[in-house]
Amino acid sequence: MNYRSGRLWQPDVTVATVVARDGRLLMVEESVGGEKVLNQPAGHLEPDESLLEAACRETLEETGWEVALSAFIGAYQWTSPRDGRHFLRMAFAADPVHHHEQRPLDEGILRAVWMTPAELAAESARHRSPLVWRVAEDYLSGRRLPLQALAHLA
């Protein structure tokens, strides 16, 4: 049975934030399945929160940085070849506002690290998914959409 014949299908809705400072991007190194991988600060949308709230929350939880969102970079779909999970990632650009150095990071996050685009590109084998570089590439090429493109109706 497939979706059209009545099976419920639902993608994992995630947010990711590109935070830039002094020519570097804020990334997280995390442990996934025993491997150390790189990702933007990212995570799942939780019930009763907006996409904008989720992006700020995940960035704080994974890096200790409060951020101010400045733009919507885009929406990205990807299906993991490993397990068939389908992801819908909403990516945002943000400015760093304040770092809480003593704040513990989310479980599984090994560290937050500022990387140049060249350093991030050189580590492509360690990207958590192809979404990591595609979002960074779109950001670096200047892709910015207004945050008002997204609406949260209560």
C-alpha positions in Angstrom: 0.0 0.0 0.0 1.3 3.5 -0.8 0.3 7.0 0.2 -2.2 7.3 -2.6 -4.0 4.2 -1.4 -4.4 5.4 2.1 -1.2 5.0 4.0 -0.2 8.1 6.0 3.1 9.6 5.0 4.8 12.4 6.9 8.2 13.9 6.4 10.5 15.0 9.2 10.2 18.8 9.3 13.5 20.3 10.4 15.0 23.8 10.7 18.6 24.8 10.1 20.4 28.1 10.7 23.4 29.6 8.9 25.1 31.9 11.3 28.0 33.9 9.9 30.6 36.0 11.6 34.0 37.3 10.3 33.8 35.1 7.2 33.1 32.0 9.2 30.0 29.8 9.6 28.8 28.4 12.9 28.7 24.6 12.6 28.1 21.8 15.1 30.1 18.6 15.3 27.8 15.9 16.5 27.9 12.2 17.1 25.5 10.2 14.9 25.6 6.5 14.9 29.1 6.5 16.3 30.4 8.9 13.7 31.5 12.5 14.1 29.6 14.6 11.6 29.2 18.3 10.7 25.9 20.1 10.4 24.4 23.5 10.7 22.7 24.1 14.0 19.5 22.2 13.2 16.7 20.1 14.6 13.1 19.1 14.5 10.1 21.4 14.6 8.2 20.8 17.8 4.5 21.0 18.3 3.0 24.5 18.9 6.1 26.4 17.8 6.7 28.4 14.6 9.5 27.7 12.2 11.2 30.9 13.3 11.0 29.9 17.0 12.3 26.5 16.2 15.4 27.9 14.3 16.3 30.1 17.2 15.7 27.4 19.8 17.8 24.8 18.0 20.6 27.2 17.5 20.7 28.1 21.2 20.4 24.5 22.3 23.1 23.2 20.0 25.6 26.1 20.1 24.9 28.3 23.1 24.3 31.2 20.7 21.3 33.5 20.8 20.7 34.6 17.2 18.5 37.1 15.3 17.0 35.6 12.2 17.6 37.8 9.1 16.3 35.9 6.1 14.8 32.6 4.9 17.3 30.8 2.7 14.9 28.1 1.4 13.1 24.8 1.8 14.9 21.6 0.9 13.7 18.0 0.5 15.9 15.0 0.9 15.4 11.3 1.4 18.0 9.4 3.3 19.3 6.5 1.3 20.2 4.8 4.6 16.7 4.4 6.0 14.3 6.1 3.6 13.4 8.9 5.9 12.2 12.0 4.1 13.3 15.4 5.4 11.9 18.8 4.7 14.4 21.3 5.9 13.6 25.0 6.3 16.9 27.0 6.3 17.4 30.5 7.8 20.2 33.1 7.9 20.9 34.6 11.3 23.2 37.0 13.0 24.9 36.1 16.3 23.7 38.1 19.2 25.0 36.6 22.5 27.0 33.5 23.4 26.2 31.7 26.6 29.6 30.0 27.1 28.6 28.0 30.1 25.3 26.6 28.6 25.4 22.9 28.2 24.9 21.7 24.6 22.2 19.3 23.4 22.9 15.6 23.8 25.0 14.3 21.0 26.5 17.7 20.2 30.3 17.4 20.7 31.1 21.1 20.0 30.2 24.2 18.2 32.9 25.4 15.8 33.3 28.4 13.5 34.5 27.3 10.0 35.5 29.1 6.8 33.5 28.0 3.8 36.7 26.4 2.4 37.1 24.4 5.7 33.5 23.2 5.5 33.8 22.2 1.9 37.0 20.3 2.6 35.1 18.3 5.2 32.3 17.2 2.8 32.8 13.5 3.7 31.8 14.4 7.3 28.6 16.4 6.4 25.6 14.9 8.1 23.7 15.0 4.8 24.0 16.7 1.4 21.7 19.4 2.8 24.6 20.8 4.8 26.6 22.0 1.8 23.6 22.9 -0.4 22.2 25.2 2.3 25.7 26.8 2.9 26.2 27.1 -0.9 22.9 28.9 -1.3 23.7 31.2 1.6 27.1 32.0 0.2 25.7 32.8 -3.2 23.5 35.4 -1.6 20.2 33.6 -1.6 17.9 35.5 0.9 14.1 35.5 1.0 12.1 37.6 3.4 11.1 36.0 6.7 7.5 37.2 5.9 7.4 34.5 3.2 6.6 32.2 6.2 3.4 32.5 8.1 2.4 30.8 11.4 -1.3 30.9 12.1 -2.3 30.2 15.7 
